[in-house]
Amino acid sequence: MLFDVKNRIIVGALRDQLDFDRQRSLADARAALQRVAAQLRADGDRARSQARRARLRFGRSRHEHDYHPGDVEHLQARHTLYHAVADALLSRLGKPDALRELVEEARASAWEEISQELSYRLTAVAYAPEEAGRDDRLRAFREELPTLLVDLQLRD
């Protein structure tokens, strides 16, 4: 969810040229919570369906998703867990402080990501490829400098 909200902030700022809008980000956070909760519920329901089919199976498993009676307890626990996590996420929808915290964390993460990219790009520009050979030229100049100074002194 944090990732979703952070990316919406970045895309809004960079692609869409939008200023940060807390209300829009709160709506994005609500949508992300609902989307993830719906996915968890669907996964939990799939686990319950697999448990029902597993009860009727016999023989040995042929692959990791070939469930049998020995897997029923685990699949039921997965169903319960997925639904509990979905419920916990949905409960955050009714907690404005939790949503604001999510948005602030996403905003800070977005800024960190953007600033790191800018820093990288500015550093890359400072050491651009056209500077290739510069260090060698400076080293040669430093080596020549004492000789040049002696020559200058001899002319005077």
BALOBA-1460 file (C-alpha; in Angstrom, 3 decimals):
// residues 156
<rec num="1" residu="m" x="0.000" y="0.000" z="0.000"/>
<rec num="2" residu="l" x="2.825" y="2.350" z="0.880"/>
<rec num="3" residu="f" x="4.422" y="1.528" z="-2.463"/>
<rec num="4" residu="d" x="1.161" y="2.300" z="-4.313"/>
<rec num="5" residu="v" x="0.635" y="5.649" z="-2.582"/>
<rec num="6" residu="k" x="4.300" y="6.618" z="-2.968"/>
<rec num="7" residu="n" x="4.213" y="5.840" z="-6.691"/>
<rec num="8" residu="r" x="1.002" y="7.835" z="-7.172"/>
<rec num="9" residu="i" x="2.702" y="10.819" z="-5.510"/>
<rec num="10" residu="i" x="5.782" y="10.478" z="-7.741"/>
<rec num="11" residu="v" x="3.789" y="10.011" z="-10.947"/>
<rec num="12" residu="g" x="1.527" y="12.916" z="-10.030"/>
<rec num="13" residu="a" x="4.497" y="15.202" z="-9.410"/>
<rec num="14" residu="l" x="6.756" y="14.195" z="-12.280"/>
<rec num="15" residu="r" x="4.490" y="13.063" z="-15.077"/>
<rec num="16" residu="d" x="1.297" y="14.982" z="-14.367"/>
<rec num="17" residu="q" x="2.992" y="18.111" z="-12.935"/>
<rec num="18" residu="l" x="0.678" y="18.060" z="-9.888"/>
<rec num="19" residu="d" x="1.533" y="19.551" z="-6.524"/>
<rec num="20" residu="f" x="1.279" y="17.250" z="-3.531"/>
<rec num="21" residu="d" x="-2.356" y="17.065" z="-2.438"/>
<rec num="22" residu="r" x="-2.959" y="15.396" z="0.908"/>
<rec num="23" residu="q" x="-6.643" y="14.777" z="0.154"/>
<rec num="24" residu="r" x="-5.854" y="13.088" z="-3.165"/>
<rec num="25" residu="s" x="-3.190" y="10.986" z="-1.423"/>
<rec num="26" residu="l" x="-5.645" y="10.044" z="1.336"/>
<rec num="27" residu="a" x="-8.069" y="8.855" z="-1.359"/>
<rec num="28" residu="d" x="-5.231" y="6.886" z="-2.980"/>
<rec num="29" residu="a" x="-4.406" y="5.337" z="0.422"/>
<rec num="30" residu="r" x="-8.041" y="4.320" z="0.957"/>
<rec num="31" residu="a" x="-8.198" y="2.780" z="-2.525"/>
<rec num="32" residu="a" x="-4.914" y="0.903" z="-1.949"/>
<rec num="33" residu="l" x="-6.159" y="-0.471" z="1.388"/>
<rec num="34" residu="q" x="-9.398" y="-1.629" z="-0.210"/>
<rec num="35" residu="r" x="-7.578" y="-3.163" z="-3.184"/>
<rec num="36" residu="v" x="-5.130" y="-5.111" z="-1.001"/>
<rec num="37" residu="a" x="-7.897" y="-6.217" z="1.376"/>
<rec num="38" residu="a" x="-9.987" y="-7.452" z="-1.570"/>
<rec num="39" residu="q" x="-6.982" y="-9.395" z="-2.897"/>
<rec num="40" residu="l" x="-6.361" y="-10.940" z="0.535"/>
<rec num="41" residu="r" x="-10.004" y="-11.967" z="0.833"/>
<rec num="42" residu="a" x="-9.871" y="-13.538" z="-2.641"/>
<rec num="43" residu="d" x="-6.691" y="-15.420" z="-1.668"/>
<rec num="44" residu="g" x="-8.339" y="-16.561" z="1.559"/>
<rec num="45" residu="d" x="-11.419" y="-17.746" z="-0.304"/>
<rec num="46" residu="r" x="-9.211" y="-19.628" z="-2.764"/>
<rec num="47" residu="a" x="-7.457" y="-21.346" z="0.175"/>
<rec num="48" residu="r" x="-10.832" y="-22.369" z="1.614"/>
<rec num="49" residu="s" x="-11.909" y="-23.746" z="-1.771"/>
<rec num="50" residu="q" x="-8.630" y="-25.659" z="-2.054"/>
<rec num="51" residu="a" x="-9.196" y="-27.082" z="1.446"/>
<rec num="52" residu="r" x="-12.620" y="-28.378" z="0.413"/>
<rec num="53" residu="r" x="-11.174" y="-30.115" z="-2.641"/>
<rec num="54" residu="a" x="-8.172" y="-31.417" z="-0.662"/>
<rec num="55" residu="r" x="-10.473" y="-33.303" z="1.734"/>
<rec num="56" residu="l" x="-11.673" y="-35.403" z="-1.191"/>
<rec num="57" residu="r" x="-8.257" y="-36.200" z="-2.656"/>
<rec num="58" residu="f" x="-6.185" y="-39.296" z="-2.088"/>
<rec num="59" residu="g" x="-2.738" y="-40.436" z="-3.053"/>
<rec num="60" residu="r" x="0.462" y="-38.436" z="-3.076"/>
<rec num="61" residu="s" x="0.960" y="-34.842" z="-4.169"/>
<rec num="62" residu="r" x="2.484" y="-34.382" z="-7.600"/>
<rec num="63" residu="h" x="3.457" y="-30.730" z="-7.117"/>
<rec num="64" residu="e" x="3.369" y="-28.028" z="-4.445"/>
<rec num="65" residu="h" x="-0.223" y="-26.952" z="-5.212"/>
<rec num="66" residu="d" x="-1.624" y="-30.470" z="-5.364"/>
<rec num="67" residu="y" x="-3.294" y="-30.404" z="-1.951"/>
<rec num="68" residu="h" x="-4.462" y="-33.489" z="-0.061"/>
<rec num="69" residu="p" x="-6.173" y="-34.155" z="3.309"/>
<rec num="70" residu="g" x="-2.930" y="-33.493" z="5.190"/>
<rec num="71" residu="d" x="-2.957" y="-29.920" z="3.850"/>
<rec num="72" residu="v" x="-6.496" y="-29.027" z="4.960"/>
<rec num="73" residu="e" x="-5.506" y="-27.603" z="8.342"/>
<rec num="74" residu="h" x="-2.845" y="-25.419" z="6.773"/>
<rec num="75" residu="l" x="-5.235" y="-24.183" z="4.060"/>
<rec num="76" residu="q" x="-7.904" y="-23.358" z="6.661"/>
<rec num="77" residu="a" x="-5.320" y="-21.450" z="8.695"/>
<rec num="78" residu="r" x="-4.310" y="-19.551" z="5.560"/>
<rec num="79" residu="h" x="-7.979" y="-18.652" z="4.934"/>
<rec num="80" residu="t" x="-8.360" y="-17.402" z="8.505"/>
<rec num="81" residu="l" x="-5.111" y="-15.426" z="8.384"/>
<rec num="82" residu="y" x="-5.834" y="-13.764" z="5.038"/>
<rec num="83" residu="h" x="-9.278" y="-12.685" z="6.193"/>
<rec num="84" residu="a" x="-7.907" y="-11.404" z="9.519"/>
<rec num="85" residu="v" x="-5.274" y="-9.297" z="7.735"/>
<rec num="86" residu="a" x="-7.912" y="-7.981" z="5.309"/>
<rec num="87" residu="d" x="-10.125" y="-7.031" z="8.267"/>
<rec num="88" residu="a" x="-7.197" y="-5.275" z="9.960"/>
<rec num="89" residu="l" x="-6.464" y="-3.294" z="6.800"/>
<rec num="90" residu="l" x="-10.098" y="-2.340" z="6.345"/>
<rec num="91" residu="s" x="-10.271" y="-1.205" z="9.971"/>
<rec num="92" residu="r" x="-7.592" y="1.396" z="9.109"/>
<rec num="93" residu="l" x="-10.096" y="3.012" z="6.733"/>
<rec num="94" residu="g" x="-11.999" y="4.242" z="9.784"/>
<rec num="95" residu="k" x="-8.856" y="5.603" z="11.460"/>
<rec num="96" residu="p" x="-7.942" y="9.003" z="9.998"/>
<rec num="97" residu="d" x="-4.657" y="9.103" z="11.929"/>
<rec num="98" residu="a" x="-3.565" y="5.780" z="10.440"/>
<rec num="99" residu="l" x="-4.369" y="7.007" z="6.930"/>
<rec num="100" residu="r" x="-2.532" y="10.288" z="7.489"/>
<rec num="101" residu="e" x="0.468" y="8.359" z="8.803"/>
<rec num="102" residu="l" x="0.460" y="6.158" z="5.698"/>
<rec num="103" residu="v" x="0.302" y="9.214" z="3.435"/>
<rec num="104" residu="e" x="3.099" y="10.996" z="5.306"/>
<rec num="105" residu="e" x="5.291" y="7.913" z="5.151"/>
<rec num="106" residu="a" x="4.573" y="7.607" z="1.420"/>
<rec num="107" residu="r" x="5.340" y="11.308" z="0.869"/>
<rec num="108" residu="a" x="8.644" y="11.024" z="2.739"/>
<rec num="109" residu="s" x="9.545" y="7.869" z="0.801"/>
<rec num="110" residu="a" x="8.664" y="9.567" z="-2.506"/>
<rec num="111" residu="w" x="10.837" y="12.564" z="-1.653"/>
<rec num="112" residu="e" x="13.716" y="10.291" z="-0.651"/>
<rec num="113" residu="e" x="13.473" y="8.363" z="-3.919"/>
<rec num="114" residu="i" x="13.272" y="11.516" z="-6.037"/>
<rec num="115" residu="s" x="16.113" y="13.249" z="-4.191"/>
<rec num="116" residu="q" x="18.352" y="10.186" z="-4.494"/>
<rec num="117" residu="e" x="17.700" y="10.046" z="-8.229"/>
<rec num="118" residu="l" x="18.406" y="13.768" z="-8.606"/>
<rec num="119" residu="s" x="21.585" y="13.430" z="-6.576"/>
<rec num="120" residu="y" x="22.703" y="10.540" z="-8.744"/>
<rec num="121" residu="r" x="21.952" y="12.422" z="-11.946"/>
<rec num="122" residu="l" x="23.690" y="15.579" z="-10.766"/>
<rec num="123" residu="t" x="26.730" y="13.580" z="-9.712"/>
<rec num="124" residu="a" x="26.730" y="11.782" z="-13.058"/>
<rec num="125" residu="v" x="26.701" y="15.149" z="-14.837"/>
<rec num="126" residu="a" x="29.628" y="16.381" z="-12.729"/>
<rec num="127" residu="y" x="31.692" y="13.429" z="-13.937"/>
<rec num="128" residu="a" x="30.433" y="13.347" z="-17.496"/>
<rec num="129" residu="p" x="32.215" y="11.274" z="-20.141"/>
<rec num="130" residu="e" x="33.625" y="14.427" z="-21.826"/>
<rec num="131" residu="e" x="35.865" y="14.709" z="-18.751"/>
<rec num="132" residu="a" x="37.576" y="11.481" z="-19.767"/>
<rec num="133" residu="g" x="41.337" y="11.916" z="-19.709"/>
<rec num="134" residu="r" x="41.183" y="14.961" z="-17.444"/>
<rec num="135" residu="d" x="42.898" y="13.166" z="-14.564"/>
<rec num="136" residu="d" x="45.722" y="12.053" z="-16.853"/>
<rec num="137" residu="r" x="46.211" y="15.608" z="-18.163"/>
<rec num="138" residu="l" x="46.266" y="17.023" z="-14.619"/>
<rec num="139" residu="r" x="48.785" y="14.409" z="-13.484"/>
<rec num="140" residu="a" x="51.039" y="15.198" z="-16.450"/>
<rec num="141" residu="f" x="50.753" y="18.934" z="-15.724"/>
<rec num="142" residu="r" x="51.687" y="18.385" z="-12.053"/>
<rec num="143" residu="e" x="54.720" y="16.380" z="-13.117"/>
<rec num="144" residu="e" x="55.762" y="19.093" z="-15.581"/>
<rec num="145" residu="l" x="55.132" y="22.001" z="-13.238"/>
<rec num="146" residu="p" x="58.470" y="21.882" z="-11.364"/>
<rec num="147" residu="t" x="60.340" y="21.883" z="-14.671"/>
<rec num="148" residu="l" x="58.283" y="24.811" z="-15.948"/>
<rec num="149" residu="l" x="58.952" y="26.780" z="-12.745"/>
<rec num="150" residu="v" x="62.693" y="26.158" z="-13.050"/>
<rec num="151" residu="d" x="62.583" y="27.323" z="-16.671"/>
<rec num="152" residu="l" x="60.751" y="30.482" z="-15.611"/>
<rec num="153" residu="q" x="63.304" y="31.236" z="-12.904"/>
<rec num="154" residu="l" x="66.174" y="30.745" z="-15.360"/>
<rec num="155" residu="r" x="64.660" y="33.303" z="-17.768"/>
<rec num="156" residu="d" x="64.511" y="35.965" z="-15.112"/>
